[in-house]
Amino acid sequence: MKTAYELVKAHYEANDRHDIAGMIADIADDCRWTEMEGFPCAGTYIGGPAVVENVFKALGSTFDDYTFTLERLLDAGSSAIGLGTYTGTHKKTGKSFSARVAHVWGASGGKIRSFEQFTDTLRVAQSMV
């Protein structure tokens, strides 16, 4: 059975390939995925299809070249922490942003069970006005 670190590493590798199916392959049906308050797609979504619709597609329709660049992936047993940077350009304003981010993941039973995002929402919001 894959560890949290291995599950999250596979998710980020799929992200780098722009492989949405691969990104949600190990997300449990009851996974609680939380985007930070103040972020364009803020909220908690349950399961892979909800994440695709309310996060991945929403960000893709709002920003050009929206990217997460992983800089470090930390193994914390049943959790993993991804540290990196978001970048993108708002489609309507043409303004770009760069914001540091931490992702906290939880896993059990060979599936991703939780995700929580911590980022500088102000930098993202400033690109939208």
C-alpha positions in Angstrom: 0.0 0.0 0.0 1.3 3.5 -0.9 2.3 5.9 1.8 1.0 9.4 2.1 4.3 10.6 0.6 4.1 8.3 -2.4 0.4 9.2 -3.0 1.2 12.9 -2.9 4.3 12.6 -5.0 2.3 10.7 -7.7 -0.3 13.5 -7.6 2.3 16.2 -8.1 3.9 14.2 -10.9 0.5 14.0 -12.6 0.1 17.7 -12.1 3.4 18.3 -13.9 2.1 16.2 -16.9 -1.3 18.1 -16.9 -2.9 14.7 -16.2 -6.2 15.4 -14.3 -7.2 11.7 -14.2 -3.8 10.9 -12.6 -4.2 13.8 -10.2 -7.4 12.4 -8.7 -6.6 8.7 -9.1 -5.7 8.3 -5.5 -8.2 10.7 -4.0 -10.8 8.9 -1.8 -14.5 9.4 -2.5 -14.8 11.0 0.9 -11.7 13.1 0.7 -12.1 16.6 2.2 -10.3 19.1 0.0 -10.1 22.6 1.4 -9.1 25.7 -0.5 -8.2 28.6 1.8 -10.8 31.4 2.5 -10.0 34.4 0.3 -8.8 32.1 -2.5 -10.8 32.3 -5.8 -12.2 28.8 -5.3 -12.4 28.8 -1.5 -14.3 26.1 0.2 -14.3 22.4 1.1 -15.1 19.9 -1.6 -15.7 16.2 -1.2 -14.1 13.7 -3.6 -12.2 13.9 -6.8 -15.0 14.9 -9.2 -15.9 17.9 -6.9 -12.2 18.9 -6.8 -11.9 18.8 -10.6 -15.1 20.9 -11.1 -14.7 23.4 -8.3 -10.9 23.8 -8.2 -9.0 22.6 -11.3 -11.6 23.7 -13.9 -12.4 26.9 -11.9 -8.7 28.0 -11.8 -8.2 27.1 -15.5 -11.2 29.3 -16.5 -10.0 32.2 -14.4 -6.2 32.2 -15.0 -3.9 31.6 -18.0 -0.8 29.5 -17.3 -2.0 28.7 -13.7 0.9 26.6 -12.3 1.9 25.0 -9.0 5.7 24.5 -8.8 6.7 22.0 -6.1 9.9 22.9 -4.3 9.9 20.5 -1.4 7.8 17.5 -0.4 8.0 16.5 3.3 7.2 13.0 4.6 5.2 13.3 7.9 4.0 9.7 8.3 0.3 9.6 7.5 0.6 13.1 6.2 2.7 14.9 3.6 3.5 18.6 3.2 4.1 20.1 -0.2 5.8 23.5 -0.3 6.0 25.6 -3.5 4.7 28.5 -5.5 1.6 29.3 -7.4 1.9 31.5 -10.5 -0.6 32.6 -13.2 -2.1 35.5 -15.1 -5.7 36.5 -14.6 -7.6 36.2 -17.9 -9.7 39.4 -17.5 -7.1 41.8 -16.0 -3.9 40.4 -17.6 -2.2 40.8 -14.2 0.2 38.1 -13.1 0.9 36.8 -9.6 3.3 34.6 -7.7 2.3 33.3 -4.2 4.0 30.9 -1.8 1.9 28.0 -0.8 1.8 25.0 1.6 -0.4 22.0 1.0 -1.1 19.6 3.9 -2.2 16.2 2.9 -3.6 13.3 4.9 -3.8 9.7 3.8 -4.9 6.3 5.0 -5.8 3.0 3.5 -3.8 3.8 0.3 -5.9 6.8 -0.5 -5.7 10.6 0.0 -8.2 11.5 2.6 -7.6 15.2 3.1 -6.0 18.3 1.6 -5.7 21.8 3.0 -4.1 24.8 1.3 -2.3 27.7 3.0 -1.4 30.5 0.6 -1.0 34.3 0.3 -4.5 35.0 -1.0 -3.9 38.7 -1.2 -1.3 38.2 -4.0 -3.8 36.2 -6.0 -6.7 38.6 -5.3 -4.5 41.6 -6.4 -4.2 40.0 -9.9 -7.9 39.9 -10.2 -8.6 43.7 -9.9 
